[in-house]
Amino acid sequence: MNEAREQELIRAGKEAEQTGDVESLKRKYSGTDDTVTTTVQVDDDTEEEFSYLFRKPKPASYDRYVKTISNSVTKASKSFVFDNIIDEQRDELKKTVEEYPAITISLADKLLRMLGLADTTSVKKL
């Protein structure tokens, strides 16, 4: 990586940390991360929307998730989500998970979709 690009990443990271600006974080991690947005229905009349930037899960992270999901969906989802969140948003996600612990299952589902999980798959008999 050239020095100018490295300095740009450092500047964008510091700027994002100070402002909490998602756009600055997107610039810092351009091309390597995806924004995952999920909505939590607090009650019948209230919804809260959360957006986080995640790295595309690596095969090792996915393998750990698959290995541990049979023991505890909640623990496996939480580990999978925290494995792949960008560092600058980790604390923010921790606070959200304390208030809405089941959000990790929704986020893990979105991350699995990045890896090719589909709702429907068709098979054609030859």
Secondary structure, DSSP 4 states (H G I P E B T S, - for coil): --HHHHHHHHHHHHHHHHH--HHHHHHHTTTTEEEEEEEEE-SSS-EEEEEEEEEPPPHHHHHHHHHHHTT-HHHHHHHHHHHHB-GGGHHHHHHHHHH-TTHHHHHHHHHHHHTT--S-------
